[in-house]
Amino acid sequence: MHRFPLVAITLLAACSGSSSPEVLSSGEVKPLPSGADIISDPPDDSYVGDVSFNTLLNDTRADYGVVSISPNKALASAAYAHALDMEQNNYLSHTGLDGSTPGDRADAAGYNWDFIAENIASGFHTETGVMDGWMSSQGHKDNILDPRADDFGLGRVDDIWVLMLGSEF
């Protein structure tokens, strides 16, 4: 079976000096403002996004008639690592500075995927805010509502968010 990653067509990022998000074209790298602080610890055995995000994500899917998905430690680990890399290296992109893709990051975390999708955002300070931003962007919304997803993992460092959605073989 072929594995095809699905990446949102657009990226959400905060405008420098502005609290409103902007939409970037696919493949564009957005430098982040310097001086961001890490506010999340590395994921432990139970970290995959807090209960409120799990509820928010699955309630959103239910509103569109899509089945619930489950938190996954491997996807959360991959999402957190990418958020941390972007924060520490001052960029926002689906492609890591090492050239990694969402599928590469899922593989490295031990997630044996046959479907993978990634949403990223910067400039949001709450779960509701980032979810509203993603649902206002067609590519991100498509990822959140994709019926192929069975699992998700959320990583957040300061105001940088990574949501990975997937299903395993």
DRENVEXFI-675308 format. One record per residue: residue in three letters; x negated, y, z of N, C-alpha, C, O, CB in turn. Coordinates in pm, whole numbers, plus 50000, padded with zeros to 5 digits. Last residue first. Glycine has a CB too. Example, Ala and Ser with C-alpha at 12.3 -4.5 7.8 and 13.67 -1.06 7.14 Angstrom:
SER487154977550708486334989450714487105000350787486595011450804485924994050572/ALA486814943150780487704955050780486804967050780485764966850846488694955350905/
This chain:
PHE501385014150966501705001750893502394992150984502754981150942500434995250834/GLU502965042951119501885033251103502375021351020503575018951006501375028451240/SER503645077051049504135063451074502975053951046502125056650961505405060050985/GLY503645111151178503215099751098504015087151124504905086751209501785096951123/LEU502545144051235503675134851228503245123151141502545125051041504965141751170/MET501005168251433500825157351339502025147951350502455144451460499485149651366/LEU500565201351483501565190751498501265180451391501275183451271503045196351487/VAL498705224851646498635214551542499675203951578499675198351688497175208251531/TRP498145258951721499005247151733498745237751617498585242051503500495251151738/ILE496725283951908496555275651788497265262451813497015255751913495045273351753/ASP496505299752127497725301252046497595293951913498285297251817498025316152022/ASP494885276552318495255290652318496535292252236497555286552273494095299452260/VAL495565247852157494465254652223494725269452206494775274552094493065250352163/ARG497435218652127497455233252139496225237852214495885232552320498735238152211/GLY498915192251950497715197652012497805212752015498205218951916496455193051938/LEU501135165351942500995179851943499685183452012499375178252120502195186652015/GLY502295139151741501365143551843501185158551830501095163751719499995136151832/PHE504775114251659504185127651651503175129551762503185122551863505285138451660/ASP506385089051453505585093551567505155107951547505175113251436504355084551586/ASP507715084251221508135076751339507535082351467508085080751576507755062051324/ALA508605098550912507875099951038508535091551147509755091651163507805114651082/ARG510365097350702509325086950710508575087350841507955077450879508355088550594/PRO512025119350701512535107150764511495095850771511725085850839513735102250688/ASP510945151250785510665139850697511115126850765510635123650874509155139150661/LEU511195174350929512425166750902512185154450816513145147650779513425175650833/ILE508615184350939509325181651065510525172551042510825163951125509785194651129/ASN508105188050661507325178550741508075174650868508165162750899505965184650778/ASP509985207950597510045194950530509275184350609509725173050622509495195950386/LYS508955228850754510275223250784510425209350722510925200150787511395232650733/HIS506615233950614506555229250752507865222650794507875212350861506215240750846/GLY507695242550367506775231150373506675225250512506665213050529505405235350327/GLN509345265050445509915253050383508985240950393509455230050424510235255850239/SER509485280850746508575278350634508975264950571508935254650638507065278250682/SER511035281050967511225292150872510345290750749510455298850656510955305350940/MET510075260951123511355258551056511705269750958512595268050874512475257151161/TRP507735273051221507645261751129508945259351055508935256150936507245249251204/GLY508935292951387508045296551277507935285451174508035287951054506675299851329/ASP510325276951570511075286351485510225290451364510725291251252511495298851566/MET508105264251686509095256251614509925265251522510195261551407510015248651713/VAL506835285851808506155278851699507135270351620507005269251498505015270151754/GLY508875293551994508355302751893507685295651777507945298851661507375312151956/THR509175270752152510295275752072509815284951962510305284351849511305282952162/GLU506655269352273507115258452187508245263152096508275259851977507575246552272/THR504845300552262505815291352321506175280452220506015282152100507085298952366/HIS503165317052123502825314452263503795304952333503605301652450502775327352338/PHE501515320051810502735317051884502345312952025501335306352046503565305851813/GLY499185322051666499875334351702501175332351777501865342051806500145342251581/SER499175296551420498455304951514499285317251544499995322351457497055308851459/ALA499605262751309500075276451328499165283551427498475277251507501545276751377/ILE500215233951106499345242051191499925256051200500645260551111497895242351135/ASN501305201051052501665215151056500665222151146500305216951251503125217251106/GLU500895172050862500325181050961500885195050942500935200250831498775181250952/ALA501525137250815501795151250781501255159850894501165155351009503325153850759/ILE501375104650682500835114550776501175128450724501115131050604499285112850794/PHE501935070350648502445083750622501845092950726501815089550845504025084150626/ASP500495049950736500875048950595501605061650552501865063650433501775036450571/TRP497795047750976498945054050914499205049550771498295045950696498765068750917/ASN496645039751250496655032251123497885036351041498895029251038496655016751149/TYR494715058651449496105057751404496115051751264495635058051170496815071751407/GLY492215064451549492685050751558494145049051519494755038851553492485045851696/ALA491125088851506491795087051636492355072951653492915069751758492905097251651/ALA490295086551246489265087551350489855085351490489165080751580488585101151343/ASP492815087151115491965075151111490965075151226490815065151296491215074250976/ALA493505113951165494335103151219493545090051222493605082651321495625101351135/ARG491485126651019491565128751164492415117951231492095113351341492135142651195/ASP492085118150760490785114850820490835116050972490305107551044489685123950763/GLY494625130050729494475115450728493165110850789493125100950861494585110250587/PRO493925157650732494775151950837494675136650844494635130950953496225156050815/THR490395157550645491805159750614492635154750732492105148350822492205152550482/SER487125172350675488145162550713489545167250676489845179250676488075159650863/GLY485055189650637485725184450518486845174750549487465169450457484725177750430/ASP484155201350861483395189650817484015183350692483565172850646483315179350929/LEU486105219650909484825224650860483915213450813483005215750734484125232750968/GLY489185204950786488205207850889486915213050830486655211050711487935195550972/THR491975217250632490695210650605489715214750715489445226650734490135214450464/HIS493995233250708494235218850717492965210950689492895199050721495335214650619/SER492945261350906493015254150779493355239550805493035234150911491675255450700/LEU491535287951048492835281151047492985274650910493135281550809494035291251076/TYR488765296351268489395294651137490745287851154491045282451261488495286551041/ASN486755296151486487415308051435487955306751292487645314951206486465319451440/ASN485685275251622484965279551502485705290651425485315294051313484745267751411/GLN487385270451834485965272551861485205278251742484205285151759485325259651904/GLU489835266951698489665277651795488185280751816487785292351815490315273851929/MET489325244451537489705257151474489515268851570489075279551528491165256651427/ASP488725225551736487735228951635488055242451571487175250851554487655218051528/LEU491215224651871490015228951942488925233251843488265243451864489495217652033/ALA492855214351668493145227551727491905233151796491595244951782494325226551826/HIS491615189351635491605198851525491915213051576491295222651530492635194751418/ALA492085177751885490705179351838490635189551725489705197551719490135165851791/TYR494905177151889494165185451984492755188051935492265199351942494135178852122/ALA495405158551684495935172251675495165181551767494805192651727497425172451711/ALA494185135451785493725141151658494175155651645493405164051600494265132851539/SER495735132152018494295133752028493735140251901492905149351908493615120252054/ALA498255128351907498015139851995496525142552007496105154152008498635137452134/LEU497845104251773498145116351695497915128951779497435139051728499605116051643/ALA497395087851998496355089251895496595101851812495655109351784496325076851803/LYS499835089752146498565094452202497495096752096496765106552104498065084552304/ASN502935101252039501885091452014500545097152060500155108052019501825087551863/PRO506475103652086505135108952108504105097752092504365086252126505015115352247/SER508795094351825508185092251956506825098851966506085099551868508065077551985/ILE511805108251679510475102351669509845102451808510285109751897509595110051567/SER515245104251574514215108651667512895101651639512865090651584514645106151811/VAL516565108751240516355101251363515195107051445514305113651393516085086551332/VAL518435136251119517235127951106516965121351242517105127751346515995136651059/GLY520415155751106520775141851082519595132451063519725122051000521645141050962/TYR519705180451186519675178151042519965163451008519785159250894518315182250984/ASP519755178451458520605188651397520705186751245521685190951184520065202551428/ALA517675160151497519065155551510520045165451446521035161451387519425153551657/ARG515455177051472515665166351374517115161551378517715159051273514705154551403/THR515915192651700515885198851568516125188451460516905190651368514535205951544/ASP515645173451899516925180351884517015186951747518075186851684517115190951996/ASN512935166951861513965156951831515365162951823516195157951747513935146151935/LEU511695191551934511445185251805512575175551768513105176051657510105177851807/LEU512695195552198512915205452093512755199351954513575201651866511945217152112/THR511695172652330513135174952320513445184652206514365182252128513675180452453/ASN508945177552298509525164952253511035166752232511575162852128509245153452355/PHE508745201852433508495201352289509085188552229509665188852121506975202052260/SER509375193952696510235203752629509985203752478510935205452402509995217652686/VAL507315176352762508675171152748509555180952672510395176852591509285168152885/ASP504355185152569505165183752690506585179352657506995178852541505185196852767/GLY502025164852402502975175852396503915174152513504235162952552503755176152258/VAL500795142852487501215142852347502135154752322502945154552229501925129652311/TYR498965127852739499235140452670499625138352525498855132552448498005149552678/SER498235105152877499665107652860499965120052777501135122652747500315109052995/ASP495485103052895496225091452848497695094452820498345086952746496125080452947/ASP494755136852794494465125052873495325113652819495855114552708494715127553025/PRO493345161252577494425152052609493945140452696492865135052674495045146652482/PRO491605188352735491655177352637492735167452676493015165552794490285170252627/ASP493755215252845492685205652868492715195252757493745193452693492815199053007/SER494435247252712494845233352729493605224952759492535227452705495575228152602/ILE493355271752667494295270752780494805256552800495535254052896495465280152758/ILE490555288952572491175275752569492085274652690491635276552803490105264252568/ASP490835321952440490505313052550491215299652532492345299152484490885319352685/ALA489355341652185490475333452231489995324052342488885318952337491085325352114/GLY487365357752073487675359352213488845351152264489305353352376487945373352241/SER488455368651743487475363251839487975365151981488885373052007486105370151821/PRO491115357551531490505367851614489545361651714489785350751764491585376051686/LEU490245335951254491015339051373490345350151452489125352051440491195326651461/PRO490475335250901489665337051022490565340951138491525348451122488575347751001/LYS492065311950707492325324550777491395325350898491515317150989493815325650820/VAL491785298550394491285297750531491445311550593491005321550537489795292950537/GLU494015283150168493375295350215492945293350360493665287250439494325307550202/GLY495455260350110494025259950090493305272350137492075272250147493725257749948/SER498395277450023497745264750052496265265550022495875270949919498395253449972/SER498705311150149498805301150043498025288650081497095289350162498295306749910/LEU500345320250454499165319750369499365309350262500105299650281497915316750451/VAL502475341750615502395329250542501215330150448501095339650371503715326250464/GLU502245354550947502205356450803502075342750739501605333350802501035365850761/PRO504065364351244503295354951164503265359051018504145366250970503865340951178/SER503545392951452504395385551360503555376251274502435379751236505205395051271/SER501875407851603502415395951666503305387951573503785377251610503175399751790/SER498715420551491500175420051480500675407351547499975397251548500645420551332/GLY495985419451476496595431251532498105431551526498715441851554496065443051462/SER496145398051205495245404951298495925417751345496375425851264493875408151231/CYS498965376951206498245387851142497315394051247497685394951364499225398651083/ALA498835342451268499165355751317498345365951239497165363751210498895356951470/ALA500005318451029498945324451110499415337951159500295344151099497625325751029/LEU500915289150871501375300750947500225305651031499545297851097502615297151036/LEU500545277850538500015278350673500625290450742500835300750679498465278950674/THR502275256950303501855269850355501325268250496501615258450564503015279850352/ILE502745230550253502305238950142501795252350191500945258450126503435240950043/ALA501645205250475502535216450445501905225350339500695227450336502835224550572/VAL500765173950348500325185950418501265197250378501625198650261498835189450385/LEU500695140450365501565151450328501155163350413501195162750536503075147950348/PRO498615114650236498915124650337499835135350281499745138850164497625131050390/PHE499275082650144499265096250092499555106050205500645105650263500285097849977/ARG498135051150080498395060650186498235074650130497195078050074497455058350308/HIS499465022349922498695034749917499105043950029500265044350069498885041749782/MET499154988350000500005000050000499115012450000498115012850071500965000050122/
